[in-house]
Protein backbone atom coordinates (compact mmCIF):
# COMPACT_ATOMS: atom_id res chain seq x y z
CA UNK A 1 0.00 0.00 0.00
CA UNK A 2 1.32 3.44 -0.92
CA UNK A 3 1.15 5.98 1.84
CA UNK A 4 1.25 9.73 1.04
CA UNK A 5 4.79 10.95 1.53
CA UNK A 6 3.60 14.34 2.73
CA UNK A 7 1.99 12.67 5.75
CA UNK A 8 5.36 11.21 6.63
CA UNK A 9 7.02 14.58 6.10
CA UNK A 10 4.43 16.28 8.29
CA UNK A 11 4.94 13.67 10.97
CA UNK A 12 8.68 14.07 10.60
CA UNK A 13 8.43 17.82 11.09
CA UNK A 14 6.36 17.32 14.21
CA UNK A 15 8.89 14.80 15.42
CA UNK A 16 11.77 17.21 14.89
CA UNK A 17 9.98 19.87 16.88
CA UNK A 18 8.82 17.52 19.62
CA UNK A 19 11.49 14.86 20.03
CA UNK A 20 14.37 17.25 20.66
CA UNK A 21 14.26 19.66 23.58
CA UNK A 22 16.68 22.14 25.06
CA UNK A 23 17.91 22.40 28.59
CA UNK A 24 18.93 25.96 27.79
CA UNK A 25 15.91 27.77 29.13
CA UNK A 26 18.03 29.34 31.85
CA UNK A 27 19.84 31.23 29.10
CA UNK A 28 16.82 33.43 28.44
CA UNK A 29 16.27 36.37 30.76
CA UNK A 30 12.99 36.71 32.61
CA UNK A 31 12.57 40.21 31.15
CA UNK A 32 12.66 38.77 27.62
CA UNK A 33 15.97 40.41 26.69
CA UNK A 34 18.01 38.56 24.11
CA UNK A 35 21.12 37.15 25.76
CA UNK A 36 23.29 36.76 22.67
CA UNK A 37 25.15 39.93 23.67
CA UNK A 38 26.52 38.30 26.81
CA UNK A 39 30.29 37.70 26.85
CA UNK A 40 31.24 34.25 25.65
CA UNK A 41 27.82 33.42 24.22
CA UNK A 42 29.22 32.63 20.80
CA UNK A 43 32.12 30.54 22.09
CA UNK A 44 30.36 29.20 25.17
CA UNK A 45 31.60 25.90 26.60
CA UNK A 46 29.49 22.76 26.73
CA UNK A 47 27.40 22.57 29.90
CA UNK A 48 24.15 20.79 30.82
CA UNK A 49 22.34 24.15 30.72
CA UNK A 50 23.01 24.88 27.05
CA UNK A 51 23.02 21.42 25.54
CA UNK A 52 20.52 19.48 23.50
CA UNK A 53 18.87 16.42 24.97
CA UNK A 54 15.90 14.18 24.33
CA UNK A 55 12.47 14.76 25.83
CA UNK A 56 12.02 11.09 26.65
CA UNK A 57 15.50 9.64 27.21
CA UNK A 58 14.11 6.54 28.94
CA UNK A 59 11.63 5.72 26.18
CA UNK A 60 12.45 2.26 24.79
CA UNK A 61 13.37 2.03 21.09
CA UNK A 62 10.67 1.36 18.54
CA UNK A 63 12.46 -1.83 17.53
CA UNK A 64 15.38 -3.79 18.97
CA UNK A 65 18.78 -2.70 17.56
CA UNK A 66 19.23 -5.79 15.43
CA UNK A 67 20.61 -6.15 11.90
CA UNK A 68 17.15 -7.15 10.71
CA UNK A 69 15.59 -3.98 12.14
CA UNK A 70 18.31 -1.83 10.53
CA UNK A 71 17.74 -3.52 7.18
CA UNK A 72 13.99 -2.90 7.38
CA UNK A 73 14.60 0.74 8.29
CA UNK A 74 16.86 1.24 5.27
CA UNK A 75 14.18 -0.18 2.99
CA UNK A 76 11.83 2.65 3.95
CA UNK A 77 13.75 5.06 1.73
CA UNK A 78 14.12 2.76 -1.25
CA UNK A 79 12.52 3.57 -4.58
CA UNK A 80 9.12 1.93 -4.61
CA UNK A 81 9.23 1.57 -0.84
CA UNK A 82 6.47 2.34 1.62
CA UNK A 83 7.16 6.11 1.65
CA UNK A 84 7.71 6.45 -2.11
CA UNK A 85 4.71 8.32 -3.50
CA UNK A 86 5.75 7.36 -7.06
CA UNK A 87 5.68 10.99 -8.15
CA UNK A 88 6.75 12.03 -11.63
CA UNK A 89 9.89 13.98 -10.73
CA UNK A 90 10.85 15.00 -14.26
CA UNK A 91 9.48 18.53 -13.83
CA UNK A 92 9.45 19.99 -10.28
CA UNK A 93 7.38 22.99 -11.36
CA UNK A 94 4.65 20.80 -12.84
CA UNK A 95 4.66 18.78 -9.63
CA UNK A 96 3.46 21.95 -7.90
CA UNK A 97 1.10 23.49 -10.45
CA UNK A 98 -0.22 20.24 -11.91
CA UNK A 99 -0.25 17.80 -8.97
CA UNK A 100 -3.12 15.73 -10.36
CA UNK A 101 -0.87 14.49 -13.16
CA UNK A 102 2.59 14.64 -11.62
CA UNK A 103 1.69 13.73 -8.02
CA UNK A 104 -1.51 11.67 -8.18
CA UNK A 105 -0.53 9.56 -5.15
CA UNK A 106 0.77 12.47 -3.10
CA UNK A 107 -2.14 14.87 -2.46
CA UNK A 108 -1.77 17.99 -0.38
CA UNK A 109 -2.98 17.84 3.19
CA UNK A 110 -6.32 19.72 3.16
CA UNK A 111 -5.95 20.61 6.84
CA UNK A 112 -2.38 21.89 6.76
CA UNK A 113 -0.98 24.68 4.59
CA UNK A 114 2.56 24.77 3.24
CA UNK A 115 3.27 27.60 5.66
CA UNK A 116 3.34 25.12 8.56
CA UNK A 117 6.54 23.60 7.19
CA UNK A 118 8.25 26.96 6.80
CA UNK A 119 7.09 28.17 10.20
CA UNK A 120 8.45 25.01 11.80
CA UNK A 121 11.82 25.50 10.12
CA UNK A 122 11.91 29.18 11.10
CA UNK A 123 11.06 28.31 14.69
CA UNK A 124 13.80 25.68 14.76
CA UNK A 125 16.41 28.08 13.38
CA UNK A 126 15.49 30.76 15.90
CA UNK A 127 16.03 28.57 18.97
CA UNK A 128 18.86 26.30 17.81
CA UNK A 129 22.29 26.77 16.25
CA UNK A 130 25.06 24.21 16.08
CA UNK A 131 28.05 25.56 14.09
CA UNK A 132 30.48 22.95 15.35
CA UNK A 133 29.10 19.57 14.28
CA UNK A 134 30.49 18.43 10.88
CA UNK A 135 27.99 17.58 8.17
CA UNK A 136 27.34 13.94 7.32
CA UNK A 137 28.66 12.83 10.70
CA UNK A 138 26.62 11.50 13.60
CA UNK A 139 26.62 13.74 16.65
CA UNK A 140 25.66 12.96 20.21
CA UNK A 141 22.86 15.42 21.13
CA UNK A 142 23.93 15.32 24.78
CA UNK A 143 27.34 16.67 23.77
CA UNK A 144 26.09 19.28 21.31
CA UNK A 145 26.16 22.91 22.45
CA UNK A 146 23.35 25.27 21.49
CA UNK A 147 24.64 28.67 20.37
CA UNK A 148 21.25 30.37 20.31
CA UNK A 149 18.89 31.42 23.04
CA UNK A 150 16.34 28.74 23.81
CA UNK A 151 13.57 31.30 23.39
CA UNK A 152 11.55 32.41 20.37
CA UNK A 153 13.00 35.95 20.49
CA UNK A 154 13.66 36.43 16.73
CA UNK A 155 17.42 36.76 17.20
CA UNK A 156 17.82 34.87 13.91
CA UNK A 157 16.32 37.94 12.21
CA UNK A 158 17.43 40.90 14.32
CA UNK A 159 20.71 39.54 15.69
CA UNK A 160 21.97 41.48 18.68
CA UNK A 161 20.13 44.66 17.69
CA UNK A 162 21.52 47.87 16.12
CA UNK A 163 24.42 48.09 18.56
CA UNK A 164 25.39 44.44 18.76
CA UNK A 165 24.91 43.66 15.05
CA UNK A 166 25.48 46.99 13.24
CA UNK A 167 26.12 45.19 9.93
CA UNK A 168 22.42 44.27 9.83
CA UNK A 169 21.15 47.80 10.41
CA UNK A 170 20.92 51.21 8.81
CA UNK A 171 20.64 53.39 11.89
CA UNK A 172 17.89 51.82 13.96
CA UNK A 173 16.17 50.21 10.98
CA UNK A 174 16.91 46.81 9.53
CA UNK A 175 19.16 47.12 6.47
CA UNK A 176 17.38 46.03 3.28
CA UNK A 177 18.05 46.37 -0.44
CA UNK A 178 16.10 45.70 -3.65
CA UNK A 179 16.22 42.22 -5.13
CA UNK A 180 18.21 42.37 -8.41
CA UNK A 181 15.79 42.25 -11.32
CA UNK A 182 12.75 43.06 -9.22
CA UNK A 183 12.26 46.33 -11.13
CA UNK A 184 11.33 44.28 -14.20
CA UNK A 185 8.30 42.83 -12.46
CA UNK A 186 5.06 44.74 -12.83
CA UNK A 187 3.62 46.06 -9.59
CA UNK A 188 0.17 45.16 -10.85
CA UNK A 189 1.28 41.67 -11.78
CA UNK A 190 -1.04 38.95 -12.93
CA UNK A 191 -4.61 39.41 -11.73
CA UNK A 192 -5.11 35.74 -10.91
CA UNK A 193 -1.84 35.59 -8.99
CA UNK A 194 -2.77 38.77 -7.13
CA UNK A 195 -5.99 37.12 -5.98
CA UNK A 196 -4.07 34.05 -4.88
CA UNK A 197 -1.52 36.20 -3.06
CA UNK A 198 -4.25 38.19 -1.32
CA UNK A 199 -5.88 34.95 -0.17
CA UNK A 200 -2.53 33.57 1.00
CA UNK A 201 -1.80 36.75 2.98
CA UNK A 202 -5.23 36.61 4.60
CA UNK A 203 -4.71 32.97 5.57
CA UNK A 204 -1.24 33.74 6.91
CA UNK A 205 -2.65 36.57 9.02
CA UNK A 206 -5.35 34.28 10.39
CA UNK A 207 -2.75 31.64 11.27
CA UNK A 208 -0.57 34.30 12.90
CA UNK A 209 -3.40 35.52 15.13
CA UNK A 210 -4.32 31.93 15.97
CA UNK A 211 -0.72 31.17 16.99
CA UNK A 212 -0.50 34.46 18.89
CA UNK A 213 -3.63 33.57 20.83
CA UNK A 214 -2.35 30.06 21.49
CA UNK A 215 0.95 31.40 22.83
CA UNK A 216 -0.94 33.73 25.12
Buried (B, 14 or more C-beta within 10 A) or exposed (E): EEEBBBBBBBEEBEEEBEEBBBBBEEBBEEEEBBBBBBEEBEEBEEEEBBBBBEEEEEEEEEEEEEEEEEEEEEEEEEEEEEBBBEBEEEEEEBBEEEBEEBBEEBEEEEEEBEBBBEBBEBBBEBBBBEEEEEEEEEEEBEEBBBBBBBBEBEBBEBBBBBEBBEEBBEEEEEEEEEEEEEEEEEEEEEEEEEEEEEEEEEEEEEBEEEEEEEEE
